[in-house]
């Protein structure tokens, strides 16, 4: 990625724009007709690691209580399509869901009300658009869109529909984060003057699948469908299929995966839609195993609150080469600190009396406040269902049953984190300062 030119970035964006225009369904389909007794019939789109280890267990936790039923598994890889339905039936004691080859066949079925999308990073928005056009409610994994053409089309299609949509930024359903949002909204914290965020691991195998890659043969999948709206001339590569997070244009790596979770909290907490500007530095410094995406990056986001006309920065850093520091999300005000690692508000860093008196001012020291008794988010790979995913999935399922489109992470939340993501990717790929044109809905490279 560090060698990708601005021309390559524009070519990728143009190809994605053309691909969106060719989406299979061009008009919204009629609303769903529920199964017997109001049961919501759900299909998995993509039987990925994340789907099987977290999304499906979370869904099945509440399926019986909330009257949901898994009826199909859609995956273009023959191995997953043939093996996963039986494994699900055995593990959860349910009727074996149908194995479906692709979304064309899936949406030709009459027994699908909603879908859970757990495909590769670059496919989430595309598949969500397709599902909503087919009249389905959608839970889509994050990141939502890493090219603006996908994000803009999704905002128009999903935002203009009556479908219930949730994107998988599950901090928005996490108790400590919800309490932080309430605290910030109360005004007690004051204006945010700075935020620092990190996500550090030391895992050379993160996003690698060396034992699975040899199992994937081109004749057992549909590479053209895998590429969706990306460059159709990209040759088949099992690593880019199964280790997609390491390769552009399938993912940007760190920004797609980790940064999206954290920068989303800035938009949520402040009500600001996207950064005013982004600059990024970094590179592929240590894990040179054929991957393209960086293992180390630092970004500076500049935000302006239009309501107060006050600005602040977010300093974001992430490395895959040393885990010291782990996950940190720390917000600073003139009176102290809100730390989402310790889940505490303290007067740390606040304006002390002796400093204030020098300028004829009063001290500004926040009162201590606890957001939660639990520790913050871990950096370990997601190999099981967690409380945050459980709460987020339940929120979507509740909203589907109640026909409440205001989920915790609706299409506007998805769009806003996508804008920040696309700005970051443009900054990485061009080495320039990046802004955003709200009227044209375009990333602008200085």
C-alpha positions in Angstrom: 0.0 0.0 0.0 2.9 2.4 0.8 3.8 2.3 -3.0 0.2 2.7 -4.2 0.0 5.9 -6.3 -2.7 8.5 -6.4 -3.6 7.2 -9.9 -4.1 3.7 -8.4 -6.4 5.1 -5.8 -8.5 6.9 -8.3 -8.7 3.8 -10.6 -9.9 1.7 -7.7 -12.6 4.3 -6.7 -13.7 4.6 -10.3 -14.1 0.8 -10.7 -16.1 0.6 -7.5 -18.4 3.4 -8.7 -19.1 1.6 -11.9 -19.7 -1.6 -9.9 -22.4 0.0 -7.8 -24.3 1.1 -10.9 -24.4 -2.5 -11.9 -25.9 -3.8 -8.7 -28.3 -6.7 -9.5 -31.5 -5.1 -8.3 -32.2 -1.5 -9.3 -35.5 -1.0 -7.5 -36.7 -1.7 -4.0 -38.7 -4.9 -3.6 -42.0 -5.1 -1.6 -41.8 -5.4 2.1 -41.3 -8.7 3.8 -44.1 -11.2 4.6 -43.2 -12.9 7.9 -43.3 -16.6 8.4 -45.7 -18.5 10.6 -46.6 -16.7 13.9 -44.5 -13.6 13.0 -41.3 -15.6 12.9 -38.3 -13.8 11.3 -36.5 -16.0 8.9 -32.8 -15.1 8.6 -30.0 -16.1 6.2 -26.2 -15.7 6.8 -24.4 -14.0 3.9 -20.9 -15.2 4.2 -19.9 -18.0 6.6 -16.7 -16.3 7.7 -14.7 -16.7 10.9 -16.4 -13.6 12.4 -19.8 -14.9 11.4 -19.3 -18.3 12.9 -17.5 -17.4 16.0 -19.4 -14.3 17.1 -22.4 -13.2 15.0 -24.1 -16.6 14.7 -23.7 -17.4 18.5 -25.1 -14.0 19.4 -28.0 -14.5 17.0 -28.8 -18.0 18.3 -28.7 -16.8 21.9 -31.9 -14.8 21.3 -33.4 -16.6 18.4 -35.9 -18.6 20.3 -36.9 -15.9 22.7 -37.4 -13.3 20.0 -38.9 -15.7 17.4 -36.2 -15.8 14.8 -35.1 -18.7 12.7 -31.9 -19.4 10.7 -33.1 -20.9 7.4 -30.1 -20.5 5.0 -26.4 -20.1 4.7 -25.2 -18.3 1.6 -21.5 -18.6 0.6 -19.8 -18.7 -2.8 -17.1 -21.2 -1.5 -18.4 -24.7 -2.0 -16.6 -26.1 1.1 -18.3 -23.6 3.4 -21.6 -24.0 1.7 -21.7 -27.7 2.0 -20.1 -28.1 5.5 -21.4 -25.2 7.5 -25.2 -25.9 7.5 -24.7 -29.3 9.0 -22.3 -28.0 11.6 -24.8 -25.3 12.6 -27.6 -27.8 12.9 -25.5 -30.1 15.1 -24.1 -27.3 17.3 -27.4 -25.5 17.9 -29.9 -28.4 17.6 -31.9 -26.7 14.9 -33.2 -27.8 11.5 -30.4 -27.8 9.0 -30.4 -24.5 7.1 -30.2 -24.6 3.3 -26.8 -24.0 1.6 -27.2 -21.4 -1.1 -24.6 -20.7 -3.8 -25.0 -16.9 -4.2 -27.2 -13.9 -3.4 -29.1 -14.1 -6.7 -30.4 -17.5 -5.6 -30.9 -16.4 -2.0 -33.2 -13.5 -2.9 -35.1 -15.7 -5.3 -36.3 -17.7 -2.3 -39.5 -16.7 -0.6 -38.5 -17.6 3.0 -35.9 -14.9 3.7 -36.9 -11.8 5.8 -33.5 -10.6 7.0 -29.8 -11.3 6.5 -26.7 -11.1 8.6 -23.7 -10.1 6.5 -20.3 -11.3 7.5 -18.4 -11.2 4.2 -15.0 -9.6 3.4 -14.5 -6.0 4.4 -15.0 -4.4 1.0 -18.2 -6.3 0.4 -20.3 -5.2 3.4 -22.0 -2.1 1.9 -22.5 -3.8 -1.5 -24.3 -6.7 0.0 -26.3 -4.5 2.3 -27.5 -2.4 -0.6 -28.4 -5.6 -2.5 -30.3 -7.0 0.5 -32.3 -3.9 1.1 -33.2 -3.6 -2.5 -34.5 -7.2 -2.2 -36.7 -6.0 0.8 -34.6 -7.6 3.6 -33.7 -6.2 7.0 -29.9 -6.2 7.5 -27.2 -6.6 10.1 -23.9 -5.9 8.4 -20.4 -6.3 9.9 -18.1 -3.3 10.0 -16.3 -1.6 8.3 -19.3 -0.6 6.2 -17.7 1.0 3.1 -14.1 1.7 2.2 -14.9 3.5 -1.0 -17.2 6.5 -1.1 -19.2 5.3 -4.1 -20.4 2.4 -2.0 -21.1 4.6 1.0 -23.0 7.2 -1.0 -25.2 4.6 -2.7 -25.9 2.8 0.6 -27.0 6.1 2.3 -29.4 6.7 -0.6 -30.8 3.2 -0.8 -30.9 2.1 2.8 -31.6 5.6 4.2 -34.5 5.9 1.8 -36.0 2.5 2.6 -38.2 1.2 5.5 -35.8 -1.7 6.3 -34.2 -2.1 9.7 -30.4 -1.8 9.4 -27.6 -2.1 11.9 -23.8 -1.9 11.3 -21.5 -3.9 13.6 -19.9 -1.1 15.6 -20.9 -2.7 18.9 -19.5 -0.1 21.2 -22.8 1.7 20.7 -24.5 -1.1 22.5 -21.9 -1.4 25.3 -22.9 -0.3 28.8 -19.8 1.7 29.6 -19.8 3.5 26.3 -23.5 4.3 26.6 -22.9 5.7 30.1 -20.0 7.7 28.7 -22.3 9.2 26.0 -24.8 10.1 28.7 -22.1 11.7 30.8 -20.8 13.8 27.9 -24.3 14.8 26.9 -24.9 16.1 30.5 -22.3 18.8 29.9 -20.3 17.9 33.0 -17.2 17.0 31.1 -17.1 20.3 29.1 -15.7 20.6 25.6 -13.4 17.8 24.3 -10.0 19.3 23.7 -8.1 16.2 22.6 -8.5 12.4 22.2 -5.9 9.7 22.1 -6.6 6.3 20.7 -4.4 3.2 20.2 -4.8 -0.4 19.2 -1.6 -2.4 19.5 -1.0 -6.1 19.1 2.1 -8.3 18.6 0.6 -11.0 16.4 2.3 -11.9 13.1 -0.5 -14.4 12.5 -3.3 -11.8 12.9 -5.5 -12.0 9.8 -3.3 -14.9 8.4 -5.0 -18.3 7.4 -2.0 -20.4 6.4 -3.8 -23.7 7.2 -6.9 -22.7 5.2 -5.5 -21.0 2.2 -4.3 -24.3 0.6 -7.9 -25.7 0.8 -9.3 -23.0 -1.5 -9.3 -23.9 -5.2 -10.5 -21.5 -7.9 -13.0 -24.1 -9.3 -14.7 -24.3 -5.9 -15.7 -20.7 -5.7 -16.9 -17.8 -7.8 -14.0 -15.4 -8.1 -15.9 -12.9 -10.2 -18.6 -12.7 -7.6 -16.0 -12.3 -4.9 -14.6 -9.2 -6.7 -18.1 -7.6 -6.9 -17.3 -4.0 -8.0 -13.6 -4.1 -7.8 -11.2 -4.4 -10.8 -12.3 -7.6 -12.7 -8.8 -8.1 -14.0 -7.4 -9.0 -10.6 -6.3 -12.7 -11.0 -7.5 -15.4 -8.5 -5.5 -15.5 -5.3 -6.5 -17.7 -2.4 -4.6 -15.4 0.0 -6.6 -12.3 -1.2 -9.8 -14.3 -0.7 -9.1 -15.7 2.8 -6.5 -13.2 4.1 -8.2 -10.2 2.5 -7.4 -7.9 5.4 -3.8 -7.8 4.3 -4.5 -6.6 0.8 -5.9 -3.5 -0.9 -8.5 -3.1 -2.5 -10.1 -5.8 -0.4 -9.2 -4.0 2.9 -7.0 -1.3 4.2 -6.1 -3.4 7.2 -5.7 -1.4 10.4 -8.1 1.4 9.4 -10.8 -1.0 8.2 -10.6 -3.2 11.2 -9.7 -1.3 14.3 -9.7 2.4 13.6 -13.4 2.3 12.5 -14.5 1.0 15.9 -12.7 3.7 17.7 -13.3 6.7 15.4 -17.0 5.8 15.4 -17.1 6.7 19.1 -15.9 10.3 18.3 -18.9 10.8 15.9 -21.3 9.2 18.4 -20.1 11.1 21.4 -19.9 14.5 19.7 -22.6 14.4 17.0 -20.0 15.5 14.5 -20.4 13.6 11.2 -16.8 13.3 10.1 -13.3 14.8 10.5 -12.4 18.2 9.0 -9.1 16.8 7.8 -6.9 13.7 8.1 -3.1 13.1 7.7 -1.5 9.7 8.1 2.0 8.3 8.3 3.3 4.7 8.7 4.3 1.7 6.7 5.0 -2.0 6.5 7.9 -2.2 8.9 8.2 -5.7 10.2 5.8 -8.4 9.0 7.0 -8.6 5.3 5.2 -11.8 4.4 3.7 -10.8 1.1 1.0 -8.5 2.6 0.5 -5.0 1.3 -1.3 -3.3 4.1 0.7 -1.5 6.8 1.6 -3.0 10.1 2.1 0.4 11.7 0.3 3.7 11.3 -0.3 7.0 13.1 -3.1 9.4 12.0 -4.1 12.8 13.1 -7.8 13.7 12.7 -8.9 17.3 13.0 -12.5 17.9 14.1 -14.6 21.0 14.3 -17.8 21.2 16.3 -20.1 23.4 14.2 -22.4 24.0 17.2 -19.7 25.5 19.4 -17.1 26.5 16.7 -14.5 24.7 18.8 -11.9 22.3 17.3 -10.0 19.3 18.7 -7.7 16.6 17.4 -7.8 12.9 17.6 -4.4 11.2 17.7 -4.8 7.6 16.5 -1.9 5.1 16.5 -1.8 1.3 15.9 0.9 -1.2 15.5 0.9 -5.0 15.0 4.6 -5.3 16.1 4.4 -4.6 19.8 1.4 -5.0 22.1 2.4 -2.6 24.8 -0.5 -0.1 25.5 -3.2 -2.4 24.0 -6.4 -0.6 23.3 -6.8 2.9 24.6 -9.5 5.5 24.1 -8.9 8.6 26.2 -10.9 11.8 25.9 -9.5 15.0 27.4 -11.2 18.2 28.6 -9.8 21.3 30.3 -11.0 19.8 33.7 -9.8 16.2 33.3 -9.9 12.9 31.6 -12.5 10.3 30.4 -10.6 7.0 30.1 -12.5 4.2 28.4 -9.7 1.7 29.3 -10.3 2.1 33.0 -13.9 3.3 32.5 -13.2 6.2 34.9 -13.6 10.0 34.7 -11.0 11.8 36.8 -9.5 15.2 37.3 -6.2 14.0 35.7 -4.7 16.8 33.6 -7.3 19.3 34.7 -6.6 22.9 35.4 -5.1 23.2 38.9 -5.6 26.1 41.3 -2.1 27.3 41.3 -2.0 27.5 37.5 -5.4 29.1 37.3 -4.7 31.8 39.8 -1.7 33.1 37.8 -4.2 34.2 35.1 -7.0 35.2 37.5 -9.0 32.1 36.7 -10.6 29.4 38.8 -9.4 25.9 39.0 -11.2 23.3 36.7 -11.1 19.9 38.3 -13.7 17.2 37.3 -15.4 15.1 39.9 -14.5 11.4 39.8 -17.1 9.3 38.1 -17.2 5.5 37.2 -18.6 4.4 33.9 -18.4 0.7 34.7 -16.9 -1.8 37.1 -15.5 -3.7 34.2 -12.2 -3.2 32.3 -12.1 -1.8 28.7 -12.0 -3.6 25.3 -9.4 -6.3 24.7 -7.2 -6.6 21.6 -7.3 -10.4 21.4 -8.7 -11.9 18.3 -12.4 -12.4 18.5 -12.8 -16.2 18.8 -16.0 -16.2 20.7 -19.2 -14.2 21.4 -18.7 -11.2 23.7 -21.1 -9.1 25.7 -20.8 -6.2 23.3 -21.7 -8.3 20.3 -24.6 -10.0 22.2 -26.1 -6.6 23.1 -25.6 -5.2 19.6 -27.2 -8.3 18.0 -30.1 -8.2 20.4 -30.7 -4.5 19.7 -31.1 -5.3 16.0 -33.3 -8.2 16.6 -35.6 -6.2 18.9 -35.8 -3.4 16.3 -36.7 -5.9 13.5 -39.6 -7.3 15.5 -40.8 -3.8 16.6 -40.1 -2.3 13.1 -38.0 0.4 14.7 -35.5 1.7 12.2 -33.5 3.7 14.9 -31.1 1.0 15.8 -28.0 1.8 18.0 -25.8 1.9 14.8 -28.1 2.9 11.9 -27.1 3.8 8.3 -26.0 7.3 9.4 -23.5 5.9 11.8 -22.3 3.5 9.1 -22.0 6.3 6.6 -20.1 8.6 9.0 -17.5 6.0 9.9 -17.2 5.2 6.2 -16.4 8.8 5.4 -13.6 8.9 8.1 -12.3 5.5 6.8 -12.2 6.7 3.1 -10.5 9.9 4.1 -7.9 7.9 6.0 -7.3 5.5 3.1 -6.9 8.4 0.7 -4.3 10.0 3.1 -2.4 6.7 3.3 -2.4 6.1 -0.5 -1.5 9.6 -1.5 0.6 10.9 1.3 -1.5 14.1 1.3 -3.7 16.0 3.7 -7.3 15.0 3.0 -10.6 16.8 3.6 -14.2 16.1 2.6 -16.7 17.9 0.4 -20.2 17.5 2.0 -22.1 18.8 -1.0 -20.4 16.5 -3.5 -20.0 13.7 -0.9 -16.4 13.3 -2.1 -13.0 12.9 -0.4 -10.7 15.8 -1.4 -7.0 15.3 -1.6 -4.9 18.5 -1.1 
